[in-house]
């Protein structure tokens, strides 16, 4: 560890941003890693692993702390809460670090942050957990299976109950187990004006490990790199980080050269870039999003990838745009959602979303769909997608939409590999599940305007 910058203090600051201030973990982590680009790869990896691991396992960690602390986690000061949480994660899941060092560093950090009077408390709780780690108990599976799954996999109870009802206990456990597993970065290799073999060669030349992703021959998993924006293939715009599930949006959209496409909720721009790439510089992708900041992310990706047929703009998808009526050959409606399918990448989503918030999102999604319906030309296509799991935001929305608007579902099978085809894809939609399909949780539907 470097002497000038304490990685554990950076971890604490990120955890406070997320758990106290409400920031999204992937944003807080990215901001910290950008700020401390100069740190060695080992330190950056430590910061990422401890932060993500602590947040991922927080329900279980809090359950453990509550067994050995005289003060419940919910009653602690945020600084002490998060020092203990990260300490327990290191003791429990990081064998490369001596537990005595974890305890000592936690005490120093509490003292540095002004909690001198609580350093004995921090030391006592962590050393007790260290001594009694093998004796820690979790709820009994037979007595309370849902509580057992909630604590074991750190998943809120309401999500487990909802998924059990829809998918069954066995599939639910596969999903939530997969969401905790480390996965390499998935990237899409740009196809137009590039040579895939050359792009992969530049990655290998920088020591990056490459593995083909399922379902699409231009999707790859990459690992063994320090900083994605430092890779030559990224700098040149030849790769775009994007899960293969998200890439399927452009596949089922199946754009033609010259099409006019509206991407209603486009940031950070992965799907817009993909359909533009498929159109080989022809046509127009009208890439819209709500704020200047989000549109700036799209513009940054457009510039990096040197794409000429995308037009970014600030527009609110919930506000009807008279100028877009019946203009689009294809509308992409990748709507704001609960994000439960990408918990593995955005670890704090499961703590931020609630049933009430999900109900509010369904209203928002239907408002966007209502507007999107008018923008599609007669005979044109609407692609509806979310990065979540569950009927309310997916199948129920599609049923509502086809009942109330002049659209019909259209088979996805002509655009999918055989491994993904099923009874539902023949009807026009696909629910991808972590642990089952080897992707993020993602929903796609193709609808044709009558």
Secondary structure as a PSIPRED ss2 file (coil, helix, strand):
# PSIPRED VFORMAT (PSIPRED V4.0)

   1 X C   1.000  0.000  0.000
   2 X C   1.000  0.000  0.000
   3 X C   1.000  0.000  0.000
   4 X C   1.000  0.000  0.000
   5 X C   1.000  0.000  0.000
   6 X C   1.000  0.000  0.000
   7 X H   0.000  1.000  0.000
   8 X H   0.000  1.000  0.000
   9 X H   0.000  1.000  0.000
  10 X H   0.000  1.000  0.000
  11 X H   0.000  1.000  0.000
  12 X H   0.000  1.000  0.000
  13 X H   0.000  1.000  0.000
  14 X H   0.000  1.000  0.000
  15 X H   0.000  1.000  0.000
  16 X H   0.000  1.000  0.000
  17 X H   0.000  1.000  0.000
  18 X H   0.000  1.000  0.000
  19 X H   0.000  1.000  0.000
  20 X C   1.000  0.000  0.000
  21 X C   1.000  0.000  0.000
  22 X C   1.000  0.000  0.000
  23 X C   1.000  0.000  0.000
  24 X C   1.000  0.000  0.000
  25 X H   0.000  1.000  0.000
  26 X H   0.000  1.000  0.000
  27 X H   0.000  1.000  0.000
  28 X H   0.000  1.000  0.000
  29 X H   0.000  1.000  0.000
  30 X H   0.000  1.000  0.000
  31 X H   0.000  1.000  0.000
  32 X H   0.000  1.000  0.000
  33 X H   0.000  1.000  0.000
  34 X H   0.000  1.000  0.000
  35 X H   0.000  1.000  0.000
  36 X C   1.000  0.000  0.000
  37 X C   1.000  0.000  0.000
  38 X C   1.000  0.000  0.000
  39 X C   1.000  0.000  0.000
  40 X C   1.000  0.000  0.000
  41 X H   0.000  1.000  0.000
  42 X H   0.000  1.000  0.000
  43 X H   0.000  1.000  0.000
  44 X H   0.000  1.000  0.000
  45 X H   0.000  1.000  0.000
  46 X H   0.000  1.000  0.000
  47 X H   0.000  1.000  0.000
  48 X H   0.000  1.000  0.000
  49 X H   0.000  1.000  0.000
  50 X H   0.000  1.000  0.000
  51 X H   0.000  1.000  0.000
  52 X H   0.000  1.000  0.000
  53 X H   0.000  1.000  0.000
  54 X H   0.000  1.000  0.000
  55 X H   0.000  1.000  0.000
  56 X H   0.000  1.000  0.000
  57 X C   1.000  0.000  0.000
  58 X H   0.000  1.000  0.000
  59 X H   0.000  1.000  0.000
  60 X H   0.000  1.000  0.000
  61 X H   0.000  1.000  0.000
  62 X H   0.000  1.000  0.000
  63 X H   0.000  1.000  0.000
  64 X H   0.000  1.000  0.000
  65 X H   0.000  1.000  0.000
  66 X H   0.000  1.000  0.000
  67 X H   0.000  1.000  0.000
  68 X H   0.000  1.000  0.000
  69 X C   1.000  0.000  0.000
  70 X C   1.000  0.000  0.000
  71 X C   1.000  0.000  0.000
  72 X C   1.000  0.000  0.000
  73 X H   0.000  1.000  0.000
  74 X H   0.000  1.000  0.000
  75 X H   0.000  1.000  0.000
  76 X C   1.000  0.000  0.000
  77 X C   1.000  0.000  0.000
  78 X H   0.000  1.000  0.000
  79 X H   0.000  1.000  0.000
  80 X H   0.000  1.000  0.000
  81 X H   0.000  1.000  0.000
  82 X H   0.000  1.000  0.000
  83 X H   0.000  1.000  0.000
  84 X H   0.000  1.000  0.000
  85 X H   0.000  1.000  0.000
  86 X H   0.000  1.000  0.000
  87 X H   0.000  1.000  0.000
  88 X H   0.000  1.000  0.000
  89 X H   0.000  1.000  0.000
  90 X H   0.000  1.000  0.000
  91 X H   0.000  1.000  0.000
  92 X H   0.000  1.000  0.000
  93 X H   0.000  1.000  0.000
  94 X C   1.000  0.000  0.000
  95 X C   1.000  0.000  0.000
  96 X C   1.000  0.000  0.000
  97 X C   1.000  0.000  0.000
  98 X C   1.000  0.000  0.000
  99 X H   0.000  1.000  0.000
 100 X H   0.000  1.000  0.000
 101 X H   0.000  1.000  0.000
 102 X H   0.000  1.000  0.000
 103 X H   0.000  1.000  0.000
 104 X H   0.000  1.000  0.000
 105 X H   0.000  1.000  0.000
 106 X H   0.000  1.000  0.000
 107 X H   0.000  1.000  0.000
 108 X H   0.000  1.000  0.000
 109 X H   0.000  1.000  0.000
 110 X H   0.000  1.000  0.000
 111 X H   0.000  1.000  0.000
 112 X H   0.000  1.000  0.000
 113 X C   1.000  0.000  0.000
 114 X C   1.000  0.000  0.000
 115 X C   1.000  0.000  0.000
 116 X H   0.000  1.000  0.000
 117 X H   0.000  1.000  0.000
 118 X H   0.000  1.000  0.000
 119 X H   0.000  1.000  0.000
 120 X H   0.000  1.000  0.000
 121 X H   0.000  1.000  0.000
 122 X H   0.000  1.000  0.000
 123 X H   0.000  1.000  0.000
 124 X H   0.000  1.000  0.000
 125 X H   0.000  1.000  0.000
 126 X H   0.000  1.000  0.000
 127 X H   0.000  1.000  0.000
 128 X H   0.000  1.000  0.000
 129 X H   0.000  1.000  0.000
 130 X H   0.000  1.000  0.000
 131 X H   0.000  1.000  0.000
 132 X C   1.000  0.000  0.000
 133 X H   0.000  1.000  0.000
 134 X H   0.000  1.000  0.000
 135 X H   0.000  1.000  0.000
 136 X C   1.000  0.000  0.000
 137 X C   1.000  0.000  0.000
 138 X C   1.000  0.000  0.000
 139 X C   1.000  0.000  0.000
 140 X C   1.000  0.000  0.000
 141 X C   1.000  0.000  0.000
 142 X C   1.000  0.000  0.000
 143 X C   1.000  0.000  0.000
 144 X C   1.000  0.000  0.000
 145 X H   0.000  1.000  0.000
 146 X H   0.000  1.000  0.000
 147 X H   0.000  1.000  0.000
 148 X H   0.000  1.000  0.000
 149 X H   0.000  1.000  0.000
 150 X H   0.000  1.000  0.000
 151 X H   0.000  1.000  0.000
 152 X H   0.000  1.000  0.000
 153 X H   0.000  1.000  0.000
 154 X C   1.000  0.000  0.000
 155 X C   1.000  0.000  0.000
 156 X C   1.000  0.000  0.000
 157 X H   0.000  1.000  0.000
 158 X H   0.000  1.000  0.000
 159 X H   0.000  1.000  0.000
 160 X H   0.000  1.000  0.000
 161 X H   0.000  1.000  0.000
 162 X H   0.000  1.000  0.000
 163 X H   0.000  1.000  0.000
 164 X H   0.000  1.000  0.000
 165 X H   0.000  1.000  0.000
 166 X H   0.000  1.000  0.000
 167 X H   0.000  1.000  0.000
 168 X C   1.000  0.000  0.000
 169 X H   0.000  1.000  0.000
 170 X H   0.000  1.000  0.000
 171 X H   0.000  1.000  0.000
 172 X H   0.000  1.000  0.000
 173 X H   0.000  1.000  0.000
 174 X H   0.000  1.000  0.000
 175 X H   0.000  1.000  0.000
 176 X H   0.000  1.000  0.000
 177 X H   0.000  1.000  0.000
 178 X H   0.000  1.000  0.000
 179 X C   1.000  0.000  0.000
 180 X C   1.000  0.000  0.000
 181 X C   1.000  0.000  0.000
 182 X C   1.000  0.000  0.000
 183 X C   1.000  0.000  0.000
 184 X C   1.000  0.000  0.000
 185 X E   0.000  0.000  1.000
 186 X E   0.000  0.000  1.000
 187 X E   0.000  0.000  1.000
 188 X E   0.000  0.000  1.000
 189 X E   0.000  0.000  1.000
 190 X C   1.000  0.000  0.000
 191 X C   1.000  0.000  0.000
 192 X C   1.000  0.000  0.000
 193 X C   1.000  0.000  0.000
 194 X C   1.000  0.000  0.000
 195 X C   1.000  0.000  0.000
 196 X H   0.000  1.000  0.000
 197 X H   0.000  1.000  0.000
 198 X H   0.000  1.000  0.000
 199 X H   0.000  1.000  0.000
 200 X H   0.000  1.000  0.000
 201 X H   0.000  1.000  0.000
 202 X H   0.000  1.000  0.000
 203 X H   0.000  1.000  0.000
 204 X H   0.000  1.000  0.000
 205 X H   0.000  1.000  0.000
 206 X C   1.000  0.000  0.000
 207 X C   1.000  0.000  0.000
 208 X C   1.000  0.000  0.000
 209 X E   0.000  0.000  1.000
 210 X E   0.000  0.000  1.000
 211 X E   0.000  0.000  1.000
 212 X E   0.000  0.000  1.000
 213 X C   1.000  0.000  0.000
 214 X C   1.000  0.000  0.000
 215 X C   1.000  0.000  0.000
 216 X C   1.000  0.000  0.000
 217 X C   1.000  0.000  0.000
 218 X C   1.000  0.000  0.000
 219 X E   0.000  0.000  1.000
 220 X E   0.000  0.000  1.000
 221 X E   0.000  0.000  1.000
 222 X E   0.000  0.000  1.000
 223 X E   0.000  0.000  1.000
 224 X C   1.000  0.000  0.000
 225 X C   1.000  0.000  0.000
 226 X C   1.000  0.000  0.000
 227 X C   1.000  0.000  0.000
 228 X H   0.000  1.000  0.000
 229 X H   0.000  1.000  0.000
 230 X H   0.000  1.000  0.000
 231 X C   1.000  0.000  0.000
 232 X H   0.000  1.000  0.000
 233 X H   0.000  1.000  0.000
 234 X H   0.000  1.000  0.000
 235 X H   0.000  1.000  0.000
 236 X C   1.000  0.000  0.000
 237 X C   1.000  0.000  0.000
 238 X C   1.000  0.000  0.000
 239 X E   0.000  0.000  1.000
 240 X E   0.000  0.000  1.000
 241 X E   0.000  0.000  1.000
 242 X C   1.000  0.000  0.000
 243 X C   1.000  0.000  0.000
 244 X H   0.000  1.000  0.000
 245 X H   0.000  1.000  0.000
 246 X H   0.000  1.000  0.000
 247 X H   0.000  1.000  0.000
 248 X H   0.000  1.000  0.000
 249 X H   0.000  1.000  0.000
 250 X H   0.000  1.000  0.000
 251 X H   0.000  1.000  0.000
 252 X H   0.000  1.000  0.000
 253 X H   0.000  1.000  0.000
 254 X C   1.000  0.000  0.000
 255 X C   1.000  0.000  0.000
 256 X C   1.000  0.000  0.000
 257 X C   1.000  0.000  0.000
 258 X C   1.000  0.000  0.000
 259 X C   1.000  0.000  0.000
 260 X E   0.000  0.000  1.000
 261 X E   0.000  0.000  1.000
 262 X E   0.000  0.000  1.000
 263 X E   0.000  0.000  1.000
 264 X C   1.000  0.000  0.000
 265 X C   1.000  0.000  0.000
 266 X C   1.000  0.000  0.000
 267 X C   1.000  0.000  0.000
 268 X C   1.000  0.000  0.000
 269 X C   1.000  0.000  0.000
 270 X H   0.000  1.000  0.000
 271 X H   0.000  1.000  0.000
 272 X H   0.000  1.000  0.000
 273 X H   0.000  1.000  0.000
 274 X H   0.000  1.000  0.000
 275 X H   0.000  1.000  0.000
 276 X H   0.000  1.000  0.000
 277 X H   0.000  1.000  0.000
 278 X H   0.000  1.000  0.000
 279 X C   1.000  0.000  0.000
 280 X C   1.000  0.000  0.000
 281 X C   1.000  0.000  0.000
 282 X C   1.000  0.000  0.000
 283 X C   1.000  0.000  0.000
 284 X E   0.000  0.000  1.000
 285 X E   0.000  0.000  1.000
 286 X E   0.000  0.000  1.000
 287 X E   0.000  0.000  1.000
 288 X E   0.000  0.000  1.000
 289 X E   0.000  0.000  1.000
 290 X C   1.000  0.000  0.000
 291 X C   1.000  0.000  0.000
 292 X H   0.000  1.000  0.000
 293 X H   0.000  1.000  0.000
 294 X H   0.000  1.000  0.000
 295 X H   0.000  1.000  0.000
 296 X H   0.000  1.000  0.000
 297 X H   0.000  1.000  0.000
 298 X H   0.000  1.000  0.000
 299 X H   0.000  1.000  0.000
 300 X H   0.000  1.000  0.000
 301 X H   0.000  1.000  0.000
 302 X H   0.000  1.000  0.000
 303 X H   0.000  1.000  0.000
 304 X H   0.000  1.000  0.000
 305 X H   0.000  1.000  0.000
 306 X C   1.000  0.000  0.000
 307 X C   1.000  0.000  0.000
 308 X C   1.000  0.000  0.000
 309 X C   1.000  0.000  0.000
 310 X E   0.000  0.000  1.000
 311 X E   0.000  0.000  1.000
 312 X E   0.000  0.000  1.000
 313 X E   0.000  0.000  1.000
 314 X E   0.000  0.000  1.000
 315 X C   1.000  0.000  0.000
 316 X C   1.000  0.000  0.000
 317 X C   1.000  0.000  0.000
 318 X C   1.000  0.000  0.000
 319 X C   1.000  0.000  0.000
 320 X C   1.000  0.000  0.000
 321 X C   1.000  0.000  0.000
 322 X H   0.000  1.000  0.000
 323 X H   0.000  1.000  0.000
 324 X H   0.000  1.000  0.000
 325 X C   1.000  0.000  0.000
 326 X C   1.000  0.000  0.000
 327 X C   1.000  0.000  0.000
 328 X E   0.000  0.000  1.000
 329 X E   0.000  0.000  1.000
 330 X E   0.000  0.000  1.000
 331 X E   0.000  0.000  1.000
 332 X E   0.000  0.000  1.000
 333 X E   0.000  0.000  1.000
 334 X E   0.000  0.000  1.000
 335 X C   1.000  0.000  0.000
 336 X C   1.000  0.000  0.000
 337 X C   1.000  0.000  0.000
 338 X C   1.000  0.000  0.000
 339 X C   1.000  0.000  0.000
 340 X H   0.000  1.000  0.000
 341 X H   0.000  1.000  0.000
 342 X H   0.000  1.000  0.000
 343 X C   1.000  0.000  0.000
 344 X C   1.000  0.000  0.000
 345 X C   1.000  0.000  0.000
 346 X C   1.000  0.000  0.000
 347 X C   1.000  0.000  0.000
 348 X C   1.000  0.000  0.000
 349 X H   0.000  1.000  0.000
 350 X H   0.000  1.000  0.000
 351 X H   0.000  1.000  0.000
 352 X H   0.000  1.000  0.000
 353 X C   1.000  0.000  0.000
 354 X C   1.000  0.000  0.000
 355 X H   0.000  1.000  0.000
 356 X H   0.000  1.000  0.000
 357 X H   0.000  1.000  0.000
 358 X H   0.000  1.000  0.000
 359 X H   0.000  1.000  0.000
 360 X H   0.000  1.000  0.000
 361 X H   0.000  1.000  0.000
 362 X H   0.000  1.000  0.000
 363 X H   0.000  1.000  0.000
 364 X H   0.000  1.000  0.000
 365 X H   0.000  1.000  0.000
 366 X H   0.000  1.000  0.000
 367 X H   0.000  1.000  0.000
 368 X H   0.000  1.000  0.000
 369 X H   0.000  1.000  0.000
 370 X H   0.000  1.000  0.000
 371 X H   0.000  1.000  0.000
 372 X H   0.000  1.000  0.000
 373 X H   0.000  1.000  0.000
 374 X H   0.000  1.000  0.000
 375 X H   0.000  1.000  0.000
 376 X E   0.000  0.000  1.000
 377 X E   0.000  0.000  1.000
 378 X E   0.000  0.000  1.000
 379 X E   0.000  0.000  1.000
 380 X E   0.000  0.000  1.000
 381 X E   0.000  0.000  1.000
 382 X E   0.000  0.000  1.000
 383 X E   0.000  0.000  1.000
 384 X E   0.000  0.000  1.000
 385 X E   0.000  0.000  1.000
 386 X E   0.000  0.000  1.000
 387 X C   1.000  0.000  0.000
 388 X C   1.000  0.000  0.000
 389 X C   1.000  0.000  0.000
 390 X C   1.000  0.000  0.000
 391 X C   1.000  0.000  0.000
 392 X C   1.000  0.000  0.000
 393 X C   1.000  0.000  0.000
 394 X C   1.000  0.000  0.000
 395 X H   0.000  1.000  0.000
 396 X H   0.000  1.000  0.000
 397 X H   0.000  1.000  0.000
 398 X H   0.000  1.000  0.000
 399 X H   0.000  1.000  0.000
 400 X H   0.000  1.000  0.000
 401 X H   0.000  1.000  0.000
 402 X H   0.000  1.000  0.000
 403 X H   0.000  1.000  0.000
 404 X H   0.000  1.000  0.000
 405 X C   1.000  0.000  0.000
 406 X C   1.000  0.000  0.000
 407 X E   0.000  0.000  1.000
 408 X E   0.000  0.000  1.000
 409 X E   0.000  0.000  1.000
 410 X C   1.000  0.000  0.000
 411 X C   1.000  0.000  0.000
 412 X C   1.000  0.000  0.000
 413 X H   0.000  1.000  0.000
 414 X H   0.000  1.000  0.000
 415 X H   0.000  1.000  0.000
 416 X C   1.000  0.000  0.000
 417 X C   1.000  0.000  0.000
 418 X H   0.000  1.000  0.000
 419 X H   0.000  1.000  0.000
 420 X H   0.000  1.000  0.000
 421 X C   1.000  0.000  0.000
 422 X C   1.000  0.000  0.000
 423 X H   0.000  1.000  0.000
 424 X H   0.000  1.000  0.000
 425 X H   0.000  1.000  0.000
 426 X H   0.000  1.000  0.000
 427 X H   0.000  1.000  0.000
 428 X C   1.000  0.000  0.000
 429 X E   0.000  0.000  1.000
 430 X E   0.000  0.000  1.000
 431 X E   0.000  0.000  1.000
 432 X E   0.000  0.000  1.000
 433 X C   1.000  0.000  0.000
 434 X C   1.000  0.000  0.000
 435 X C   1.000  0.000  0.000
 436 X C   1.000  0.000  0.000
 437 X C   1.000  0.000  0.000
 438 X C   1.000  0.000  0.000
 439 X C   1.000  0.000  0.000
 440 X C   1.000  0.000  0.000
 441 X C   1.000  0.000  0.000
 442 X E   0.000  0.000  1.000
 443 X E   0.000  0.000  1.000
 444 X E   0.000  0.000  1.000
 445 X E   0.000  0.000  1.000
 446 X E   0.000  0.000  1.000
 447 X E   0.000  0.000  1.000
 448 X E   0.000  0.000  1.000
 449 X E   0.000  0.000  1.000
 450 X C   1.000  0.000  0.000
